[in-house]
Structures are given as C-alpha cells and as structure tokens.
Amino acid sequence: MRNSEIKNHFIPHTSYLIPFLLFSLLLSPFSLFAQQPFIDIDEAAQNRIMASSVQNCDFHVGLNLNQLSIIENNRQIPAFGLYENQWDTLYIRNEKIEIPFFDNQLKIMLVQDGNTPFAFPISGVVSTGFIKHKGRQHAGVDFTVQKNEPVVACFDGVVRIAKKFEEYGNTVVIRHYNGLETVYARLDYVYVKTGQKVSAGDLIGYVGGKNNIMHFETRFLNEFFNPEKMINFLERKLQSNILILTPNDFMDTQSVYHTVEQGETIYKICAKHNISEQQLRSLNNIKSDHIEIGQKLRIR
C-alpha cells in the first residue's frame, strides 16, 4: 500500500481493533502460546524408517571427498564380530543381536588406550530428555541449538550411515571401537561419508539453519538406551569411564526383525513367522503390498 493510500485509509474504532488483534495473535504461528518444538522419534518412527526408502544427505559443497580417510576392508570396521558381521549402511536399526549380559550387567569402557578422549557433540543444551511422550518412549535426547552450530563425533569410530530419513532428517550414525553407536539426526548439512574414519571432536555436520533442534541417541547392539547413563549433560562430560548397563536400560530388547528375500510376499512372511498380516502392517506402517528385497520388517 502506497503512502497516499495509508493516509486516506479508514482507521476502525478501537472497540473493533482490540478483538481483531487478539484473534490475529491466537492464529499467528509466532503466538506467545506456541510450544517448544519436540522431535517425536521413537520405536514406531524407526520401524517406518526401515519400511521406507532412504535418500542422500544434504552435503556441503565444500566437502573434499578426496581427503577423507575411508575404510578399505571389513577388518577396519569397529566391533565387526560383536555385531555378527553386520554393517548396514542403509538403516539405523539392524536385526536383533543378543546383548551379552553377565550377572545382569554389561560393562563398557568408554575411552581406551589409543583412543581420543570423549568430545561433547554440540554447544546446544538439552531441551527434551529421555522421556515418555504420548505413551511412547522418546529414543534419545533433543538439543536446542543456535544458528549454524557445528556437530562433532563423541568418540573415535567409523561412519556407518550418512543418509536422510523421514522423521530423522539428515542423519549420521557412527560405530565406535567399543561397540557403542551414536546417532546425530536433524542435521542441516553433513560433512562425512559412509565408511569414513573419524576421531572424537571431528566435525560431522552443522545444524541450526533449517532446524533448531538436534536429536541425539546412544545405542548398543541395535538397541537404544538413555544417553544420560553415559553423559552428564549439565557438566558436558562422561559420567564415568566405565558405562554399566542392565537389561532394564534397553527399552526394546524383545524386538525381532525379518530381512525380505527374493520372491517373498507379505503373506509368506506372515505365514513363516506365524503373525497376522494386520500385525505386520501395523508394526511397520505398511499401507501397500509393495516390499523390497533387503527391506527389514519388524515381526515382534
């Protein structure tokens, strides 16, 4: 509207103006009543990821692929035998592996001789912890971040995944030499490639451009546990150099997965594992009859 039009524009009576402003405020996405963003990533979201296609990450144009240190054979994959030779570069979660508890405990040394010490992953602060949300377990913690914050690797390891998923967005998964895996999701840019060796504190991406939340998870043998068991988020350091976990720390130790083979259909998979088609579809959020070879489906 031009200045001349503004001068001649009718100004309503204040009795009409105040209700109008209040109504506009309630409709505004920037309303005072807006809630803190929450990334609702839980087991159901992970099942949907395994049933959907993966995409390439948004890589930064300045990434020099020729200078990256990439593993050359399976012997360089961290904890390869512990994971029963699994090295899935497409999906965050793999088939179930029995966790080797001894007297209902699992002890993991976090920083070992020859490994770079722990690095806190981001300068942001935890906004959502490892909590129940809508009756489901939040799979990790969410960090509130400022604009263009760098994200770094927590420990030495190798990048298992650098992919884009629906709920997780641009995601990096790093497997570490003690068998732990850390997950960094909702990144804006990714600075690593699958198979790349990283050290604690190495830059793996940026967040705080499109997204103001980073989702972070800690895992062992494909099962997630509360990151606060390992990290003191207030003091930004490890709780201890020895991580002690029990069966109760793993929220989903009973899940079982099936990898789709050539010629298999939903009907054949259900018959093989003695579950109903409705159960299979519900567990994996499958709405069509289309499944792909190599796709992982949760059956329990």
C-alpha positions as semicolon CSV with decimal commas, in nm:
position;residue;x (nm);y (nm);z (nm)
1;M;0,000;0,000;0,000
2;R;0,136;0,342;-0,102
3;N;0,180;0,628;0,149
4;S;-0,106;0,829;-0,003
5;E;-0,336;0,531;0,040
6;I;-0,227;0,489;0,401
7;K;-0,324;0,849;0,483
8;N;-0,675;0,807;0,339
9;H;-0,724;0,453;0,473
10;F;-1,014;0,417;0,718
11;I;-0,900;0,356;1,078
12;P;-1,155;0,141;1,266
13;H;-1,283;0,227;1,609
14;T;-1,069;0,086;1,891
15;S;-1,359;-0,128;2,014
16;Y;-1,327;-0,329;1,691
17;L;-0,950;-0,312;1,672
18;I;-0,867;-0,481;2,005
19;P;-1,069;-0,803;1,944
20;F;-0,920;-0,823;1,593
21;L;-0,564;-0,801;1,728
22;L;-0,629;-1,068;1,990
23;F;-0,777;-1,301;1,728
24;S;-0,476;-1,246;1,498
25;L;-0,237;-1,322;1,783
26;L;-0,401;-1,656;1,852
27;L;-0,381;-1,755;1,485
28;S;-0,021;-1,646;1,443
29;P;0,245;-1,923;1,429
30;F;0,459;-1,693;1,639
31;S;0,197;-1,671;1,911
32;L;0,300;-1,649;2,275
33;F;0,112;-1,978;2,314
34;A;0,340;-2,165;2,070
35;Q;0,512;-2,464;2,229
36;Q;0,874;-2,570;2,226
37;P;0,938;-2,794;1,921
38;F;0,958;-3,165;2,004
39;I;1,104;-3,427;1,771
40;D;0,890;-3,731;1,838
41;I;1,134;-4,005;1,742
42;D;1,057;-4,339;1,899
43;E;1,043;-4,708;1,808
44;A;0,748;-4,657;1,574
45;A;0,943;-4,395;1,380
46;Q;1,236;-4,635;1,347
47;N;1,007;-4,905;1,209
48;R;0,875;-4,662;0,948
49;I;1,231;-4,580;0,850
50;M;1,304;-4,947;0,788
51;A;0,997;-4,971;0,566
52;S;1,073;-4,661;0,357
53;S;1,337;-4,569;0,104
54;V;1,647;-4,377;0,208
55;Q;1,775;-4,064;0,041
56;N;2,108;-3,894;0,007
57;C;2,202;-3,635;0,270
58;D;2,240;-3,266;0,204
59;F;2,618;-3,250;0,180
60;H;2,804;-2,923;0,194
61;V;2,954;-2,819;-0,138
62;G;3,292;-2,758;0,028
63;L;3,338;-3,122;0,132
64;N;3,656;-3,256;-0,028
65;L;3,585;-3,625;-0,082
66;N;3,944;-3,691;-0,192
67;Q;4,082;-3,603;0,153
68;L;3,859;-3,839;0,352
69;S;4,002;-4,147;0,524
70;I;3,775;-4,437;0,421
71;I;3,787;-4,795;0,550
72;E;3,917;-5,040;0,291
73;N;3,802;-5,377;0,427
74;N;3,589;-5,542;0,696
75;R;3,882;-5,570;0,936
76;Q;3,869;-5,192;0,982
77;I;3,501;-5,192;1,085
78;P;3,469;-5,133;1,462
79;A;3,327;-5,426;1,662
80;F;3,252;-5,615;1,339
81;G;3,248;-5,957;1,507
82;L;3,048;-5,832;1,805
83;Y;2,775;-5,724;1,563
84;E;2,779;-6,069;1,397
85;N;2,941;-5,917;1,087
86;Q;2,656;-5,671;1,036
87;W;2,747;-5,343;0,867
88;D;2,420;-5,199;0,740
89;T;2,478;-4,867;0,564
90;L;2,109;-4,804;0,488
91;Y;1,911;-4,845;0,809
92;I;1,972;-4,723;1,163
93;R;1,841;-5,040;1,321
94;N;1,951;-5,393;1,226
95;E;1,823;-5,738;1,318
96;K;1,822;-5,832;1,684
97;I;2,151;-5,942;1,845
98;E;2,160;-6,090;2,193
99;I;2,323;-5,847;2,437
100;P;2,600;-6,026;2,634
101;F;2,497;-5,950;2,993
102;F;2,692;-6,110;3,279
103;D;2,505;-6,128;3,610
104;N;2,251;-5,887;3,456
105;Q;2,519;-5,628;3,389
106;L;2,708;-5,505;3,087
107;K;3,026;-5,303;3,145
108;I;3,172;-5,098;2,862
109;M;3,494;-4,899;2,878
110;L;3,430;-4,569;2,705
111;V;3,780;-4,427;2,649
112;Q;4,053;-4,683;2,597
113;D;4,426;-4,660;2,540
114;G;4,497;-4,517;2,196
115;N;4,154;-4,362;2,155
116;T;4,094;-3,989;2,157
117;P;3,901;-3,879;2,470
118;F;3,530;-3,801;2,467
119;A;3,402;-3,484;2,295
120;F;3,064;-3,328;2,375
121;P;2,866;-3,339;2,048
122;I;2,726;-2,983;2,030
123;S;2,723;-2,649;2,209
124;G;2,343;-2,652;2,246
125;V;2,153;-2,751;2,559
126;V;1,915;-3,043;2,614
127;S;1,553;-2,934;2,564
128;T;1,385;-3,277;2,570
129;G;1,525;-3,568;2,765
130;F;1,479;-3,944;2,751
131;I;1,111;-3,930;2,846
132;K;0,777;-4,092;2,776
133;H;0,577;-3,888;2,526
134;K;0,222;-3,975;2,420
135;G;0,268;-4,313;2,589
136;R;0,584;-4,395;2,392
137;Q;0,950;-4,380;2,478
138;H;1,148;-4,096;2,321
139;A;1,450;-4,271;2,170
140;G;1,715;-4,016;2,272
141;V;1,751;-3,651;2,371
142;D;1,690;-3,331;2,177
143;F;1,926;-3,032;2,185
144;T;1,804;-2,676;2,128
145;V;2,063;-2,508;1,907
146;Q;2,157;-2,165;1,780
147;K;2,222;-2,077;1,418
148;N;2,476;-2,291;1,228
149;E;2,616;-2,486;1,522
150;P;2,884;-2,748;1,446
151;V;2,820;-3,110;1,543
152;V;3,118;-3,332;1,629
153;A;3,180;-3,703;1,686
154;C;3,170;-3,813;2,051
155;F;3,439;-4,084;2,020
156;D;3,670;-4,234;1,761
157;G;3,492;-4,458;1,513
158;V;3,368;-4,514;1,159
159;V;3,060;-4,360;0,996
160;R;2,808;-4,639;0,932
161;I;2,530;-4,420;0,796
162;A;2,509;-4,077;0,634
163;K;2,156;-4,075;0,497
164;K;1,831;-3,883;0,501
165;F;1,522;-4,036;0,662
166;E;1,167;-3,912;0,709
167;E;1,149;-3,837;1,083
168;Y;1,525;-3,825;1,144
169;G;1,613;-3,597;0,852
170;N;1,983;-3,582;0,763
171;T;2,138;-3,843;0,992
172;V;2,486;-3,963;1,083
173;V;2,542;-4,290;1,271
174;I;2,893;-4,364;1,399
175;R;3,003;-4,703;1,530
176;H;3,276;-4,680;1,789
177;Y;3,550;-4,928;1,871
178;N;3,390;-5,038;2,198
179;G;3,070;-5,139;2,016
180;L;2,864;-4,832;2,104
181;E;2,693;-4,632;1,831
182;T;2,596;-4,266;1,845
183;V;2,322;-4,111;1,630
184;Y;2,310;-3,744;1,524
185;A;1,982;-3,651;1,350
186;R;1,801;-3,348;1,203
187;L;2,127;-3,204;1,068
188;D;2,118;-2,931;0,805
189;Y;2,446;-3,029;0,642
190;V;2,660;-3,341;0,669
191;Y;3,038;-3,334;0,639
192;V;3,109;-3,709;0,644
193;K;3,055;-4,010;0,419
194;T;2,967;-4,370;0,493
195;G;3,282;-4,567;0,576
196;Q;3,479;-4,260;0,681
197;K;3,707;-4,285;0,985
198;V;3,653;-4,011;1,243
199;S;3,814;-3,909;1,571
200;A;3,645;-3,764;1,876
201;G;3,582;-3,394;1,813
202;D;3,589;-3,423;1,433
203;L;3,328;-3,213;1,253
204;I;3,047;-3,430;1,114
205;G;2,788;-3,165;1,026
206;Y;2,601;-2,846;1,104
207;V;2,256;-2,774;1,248
208;G;2,068;-2,453;1,321
209;G;1,981;-2,339;0,971
210;K;1,655;-2,510;0,876
211;N;1,634;-2,698;1,206
212;N;1,667;-2,555;1,557
213;I;1,670;-2,899;1,724
214;M;1,926;-3,179;1,700
215;H;1,822;-3,531;1,800
216;F;2,093;-3,748;1,964
217;E;2,089;-4,118;2,054
218;T;2,320;-4,373;2,214
219;R;2,293;-4,740;2,115
220;F;2,450;-5,080;2,172
221;L;2,386;-5,384;1,951
222;N;2,097;-5,207;1,775
223;E;1,909;-5,112;2,094
224;F;1,888;-4,759;2,230
225;F;1,940;-4,657;2,592
226;N;1,923;-4,335;2,791
227;P;2,222;-4,115;2,691
228;E;2,226;-3,975;3,046
229;K;2,355;-4,313;3,162
230;M;2,675;-4,222;2,978
231;I;2,688;-3,841;2,956
232;N;2,645;-3,572;3,221
233;F;2,470;-3,309;3,009
234;L;2,496;-3,034;3,270
235;E;2,873;-3,066;3,311
236;R;2,919;-3,177;2,946
237;K;3,139;-3,474;3,029
238;L;3,121;-3,852;3,077
239;Q;2,951;-3,979;3,391
240;S;3,238;-4,229;3,429
241;N;3,488;-4,404;3,208
242;I;3,301;-4,731;3,271
243;L;2,943;-4,749;3,144
244;I;2,729;-5,004;3,330
245;L;2,401;-5,112;3,169
246;T;2,135;-5,363;3,274
247;P;1,851;-5,527;3,078
248;N;1,615;-5,260;3,213
249;D;1,821;-4,988;3,042
250;F;1,725;-5,122;2,700
251;M;1,369;-5,030;2,622
252;D;1,310;-5,283;2,346
253;T;1,520;-5,596;2,388
254;Q;1,243;-5,824;2,254
255;S;1,207;-5,684;1,902
256;V;1,275;-5,928;1,617
257;Y;1,324;-5,838;1,251
258;H;1,299;-6,021;0,919
259;T;1,500;-5,929;0,609
260;V;1,295;-5,961;0,290
261;E;1,439;-6,212;0,042
262;Q;1,372;-6,254;-0,329
263;G;1,026;-6,395;-0,402
264;E;0,886;-6,324;-0,056
265;T;0,550;-6,157;-0,010
266;I;0,376;-6,015;0,295
267;Y;0,160;-6,329;0,307
268;K;0,463;-6,563;0,300
269;I;0,646;-6,365;0,571
270;C;0,339;-6,370;0,796
271;A;0,299;-6,745;0,748
272;K;0,668;-6,807;0,818
273;H;0,664;-6,616;1,147
274;N;0,307;-6,706;1,249
275;I;0,177;-6,349;1,273
276;S;-0,125;-6,185;1,113
277;E;-0,098;-5,953;0,815
278;Q;-0,260;-5,681;1,025
279;Q;0,013;-5,715;1,290
280;L;0,291;-5,696;1,032
281;R;0,142;-5,390;0,867
282;S;0,085;-5,216;1,199
283;L;0,438;-5,283;1,328
284;N;0,595;-5,145;1,009
285;N;0,337;-4,887;0,899
286;I;0,287;-5,069;0,566
287;K;-0,011;-4,948;0,364
288;S;0,052;-5,118;0,029
289;D;0,155;-5,468;-0,081
290;H;0,491;-5,347;-0,207
291;I;0,802;-5,464;-0,019
292;E;1,163;-5,462;-0,138
293;I;1,443;-5,719;-0,128
294;G;1,671;-5,639;0,169
295;Q;1,400;-5,441;0,349
296;K;1,388;-5,510;0,724
297;L;1,047;-5,572;0,876
298;R;0,973;-5,595;1,244
299;I;0,786;-5,916;1,321
300;R;0,782;-5,892;1,705
